[in-house]
Amino acid sequence: MAVSNNITACINFLVLLCTIPIAATGLWLASRHGGEDCFRLFRWPVAILGALLLLVALAGFAGACWNRRGLLACYLFAMAALVTLLLALLVFAFAVAHGSGAYPVLGRAYEDYRLQGYSSWLRGYVADDPQRWDGIRACVAASGTCRKLAADSSSFIVPEQFYMSHLSPIESGCCKPPTVCGYAYVSPTVWTSPANPAADADCAAWSNDPEQLCYACASCKAGVLGGLRQQWRKATVALLVATVALIFVYVIGCSAFRNAQTEDLFRRYKWGN
C-alpha cells in the first residue's frame, strides 16, 4: 500500500510541476505594462486558472502523501474541470486571434496594419464599442510609446534610416500615418504634405499634435490587436506544452489512483476472508 501511495504522490508532484508554467504565464500576462498591454483580453482568466490549477495540484499532492482518498477524489474531479476550462480558453483564443492585420510595405522594414486581417469577433470587440476603445486609446497615449519613438528621432538622420527600422505594431499603427497616404517624413511623429490623402480614411485622421497623432485611426486599433497577437504567440508556446504535459501526467495519475483503489479493495477482501 505504501508503494502505491508513493507512486501516486510522485505523479501528483509531476502534475504540480506542470501547473507552475501555466500559473507563471498567467501572471506574466497580467503584470505586463506598456502600449501593447492596454488590451487585456484573456489575461486574468489565464492567471486565475493557473492559480487554481496550482492550488488543486497542491491539494492532490497532500492527499497522496497522507493517503486522503476523499481529497484525492475531489482533486481528480477539480483538475479535470480546470483542464477542460483551460483547453476551451486556449481554443477560443486561437480562434479569435489567429489572423494578422499586418501587411508588408514596399521599401519599408516595418509593416503597416489594418483591421481587415483580424477575426470579425476581435474587430467587433474593439471597433464596435466606442467606450472600450476610448479606454484603450487613452491607455496607449499614456503609455509613452509614441513619445519614446519621438525622443529617438536623433537616431534617424535621414528618412531612409527610419524606413529601415523595425517598429512595433503600436508604433506603426498609432505613432505615424499609413504609408499609403504618401506623407513626407520629418521625424518619427511629424509628417507633412500627403501625396495621396484620399487613399485611406486614416489619412485625414492623422495629426502632428503629440496628443492626437493617429490614435483615432483604424490602423491604431489594428496595431493594438497586433501587439495582443504577438504576446499570445509567446504565451501559447508555454501554455500548450505545459497543458499537454499536464494532461498526460494527469491521465497516468488517474490510472495510478484507480489501481491503488483496486489493490486496497483486494487487500480488504483478502484480509476479511
Number of C-alpha atoms within 10 A of each C-alpha: 11 10 9 18 19 15 17 27 23 16 23 28 19 18 28 22 17 24 25 17 18 29 20 17 21 23 18 14 20 19 12 14 10 14 27 25 22 22 21 13 17 16 19 15 15 25 21 16 20 25 19 17 27 22 16 24 26 19 19 29 25 17 22 24 18 12 18 15 15 9 17 23 15 15 22 18 11 17 23 16 12 16 19 13 15 21 15 12 16 18 11 13 16 15 13 15 20 14 18 18 20 23 12 11 15 10 9 16 16 21 20 26 28 21 24 14 16 21 17 13 13 18 18 12 14 20 16 12 11 11 11 13 17 14 12 21 21 14 17 23 21 15 17 13 18 24 17 12 16 16 12 12 15 10 10 15 10 13 13 13 12 19 18 13 12 13 17 20 29 26 26 25 27 32 30 26 31 27 19 17 20 17 20 14 18 12 20 24 23 19 18 14 11 18 12 13 15 12 15 15 14 20 21 15 15 23 20 15 10 15 13 15 22 28 26 17 22 21 28 30 26 30 29 26 31 27 19 20 23 15 15 21 13 11 16 17 12 14 25 15 13 19 21 14 16 21 17 12 19 21 14 16 22 17 13 18 23 12 14 20 15 12 14 14 12 12 13 11 10 9 8 7 6
